Amino acid sequence: MNFDVILLVLQVFLAIAIIGLILLQKGKGASEGATFGGGGAGTVFGASGSSNFLSKSTAILATCFFLNSLALAYLAGHRDAATSVIDTIEVTTESGVEADQVTESFGGSIPLPTDAQVESDVPAPADAVVESDVPPPAE
């Protein structure tokens, strides 16, 4: 397994854990509800309540998330040359000569034949004369 994949999976787990911890925390107005009868707020995490435990855990996970993001960015920036499926294909002509040898014999680029028609999706301007093989309609 690649090190990039491990860090990416860790990034997803850290993000889900941070979201969960943030959703578990009380808002600023949550203590106001205790005066009207909601008195069981701090029983799960001890007498001091959940604010210290959850806020410290969120800070630790956020720091890990940040450091993991920096590591992923570093690894993405220092990869070897980008490889593509197109780069791995060997193109040969019908005669068996590689395409690179053919293009080098033409000075690095293959010119289009002069009689080739280039199809275009862009319509011609109204005042342009368009040559066509189709004869004009009979009148």
matplotlib code that plots the C-alpha trace (Angstrom):
import matplotlib.pyplot as plt

x = [0.0, 1.3, 2.2, 0.0, -3.1, -2.5, -2.3, -5.4, -7.4, -6.1, -7.2, -10.8, -10.9, -9.6, -12.2, -15.0, -13.8, -13.5, -17.0, -18.3, -16.5, -17.7, -21.3, -21.0, -20.0, -22.4, -23.1, -22.8, -26.5, -26.7, -26.0, -29.0, -31.3, -30.1, -31.8, -35.2, -35.0, -32.3, -29.9, -28.2, -25.6, -22.3, -23.0, -21.4, -17.9, -17.6, -18.3, -16.3, -18.5, -17.7, -16.3, -12.7, -12.5, -14.2, -12.4, -9.0, -9.8, -10.9, -7.7, -5.6, -7.5, -7.4, -3.6, -3.3, -5.5, -3.4, -0.1, -1.5, -2.7, 0.8, 2.3, -0.2, 0.6, 4.4, 4.0, 1.8, 4.3, 7.3, 6.1, 8.0, 7.0, 3.3, 2.5, -0.5, -2.0, -1.3, 2.4, 2.7, 1.2, 3.8, 2.4, 3.7, 2.8, 1.7, 5.3, 6.4, 8.4, 7.8, 5.8, 8.6, 11.0, 8.4, 7.8, 11.6, 12.0, 9.5, 11.4, 9.3, 5.9, 3.8, 2.1, -1.5, -2.0, -3.1, -6.2, -7.4, -10.7, -10.9, -14.3, -15.4, -18.4, -18.1, -20.3, -18.8, -19.5, -22.4, -20.2, -17.7, -17.6, -17.8, -16.6, -18.5, -18.6, -22.4, -23.9, -26.3, -30.0, -31.8, -34.0]
y = [0.0, 3.4, 6.0, 8.6, 6.3, 5.8, 9.5, 10.1, 7.5, 9.0, 12.5, 11.2, 9.6, 12.8, 14.9, 12.6, 12.6, 16.4, 16.8, 14.4, 16.1, 19.5, 18.3, 16.8, 20.1, 22.5, 25.9, 29.1, 29.2, 25.6, 26.5, 28.9, 25.9, 24.4, 27.2, 26.1, 22.5, 20.9, 20.0, 16.8, 18.4, 17.3, 13.8, 11.8, 13.4, 14.0, 16.9, 19.4, 18.8, 17.9, 21.3, 20.6, 17.1, 17.8, 21.1, 19.5, 16.5, 18.8, 20.9, 17.7, 16.3, 19.7, 19.8, 16.3, 17.2, 20.3, 18.3, 15.6, 18.2, 19.6, 16.1, 15.4, 18.7, 18.1, 14.6, 15.9, 18.6, 16.3, 13.5, 12.2, 13.3, 12.9, 9.7, 9.4, 6.5, 8.4, 8.6, 4.8, 4.0, 3.3, 4.7, 3.0, 3.6, 0.8, 0.3, -0.4, 2.8, 4.6, 7.9, 9.8, 8.9, 10.1, 13.4, 14.0, 13.5, 16.4, 18.7, 17.9, 18.6, 17.0, 19.6, 19.0, 18.3, 21.3, 19.6, 18.5, 20.0, 20.9, 20.4, 23.1, 23.6, 27.3, 28.7, 30.8, 34.6, 35.7, 37.5, 34.6, 32.5, 28.9, 26.4, 23.2, 20.0, 20.0, 21.7, 24.6, 23.7, 23.7, 26.6]
z = [0.0, -1.0, 1.7, -0.1, 0.3, 4.0, 4.6, 2.5, 4.4, 7.7, 6.4, 5.9, 9.3, 11.0, 9.2, 10.3, 13.9, 14.0, 12.6, 15.2, 18.1, 17.0, 16.8, 20.3, 21.9, 23.5, 22.1, 24.0, 24.8, 26.0, 29.7, 29.7, 29.4, 32.7, 34.6, 33.2, 34.3, 32.0, 34.9, 33.6, 31.3, 32.8, 33.9, 31.0, 31.1, 34.8, 37.1, 35.1, 32.1, 28.5, 27.5, 28.5, 27.2, 23.9, 23.2, 23.9, 21.8, 19.0, 19.2, 19.1, 16.1, 14.3, 14.8, 13.4, 10.5, 9.7, 9.8, 7.7, 5.2, 5.0, 4.5, 1.7, 0.0, 0.3, -1.2, -4.0, -4.9, -4.9, -7.1, -10.0, -13.5, -14.1, -15.9, -18.1, -19.9, -23.1, -22.2, -21.9, -25.4, -28.1, -31.4, -34.5, -38.2, -40.5, -41.7, -38.2, -37.8, -34.5, -34.7, -33.1, -36.0, -38.5, -36.8, -36.5, -40.3, -40.8, -38.4, -35.3, -36.7, -39.4, -41.6, -42.8, -46.4, -48.4, -49.8, -46.3, -45.2, -41.5, -40.0, -37.6, -35.3, -35.7, -38.5, -41.2, -41.2, -43.3, -45.8, -46.2, -49.4, -48.5, -51.2, -51.3, -53.3, -53.3, -56.4, -55.8, -55.8, -59.2, -59.7]

ax = plt.figure().add_subplot(projection="3d")
ax.plot(x, y, z, "-o")
ax.set_aspect("equal")
plt.show()
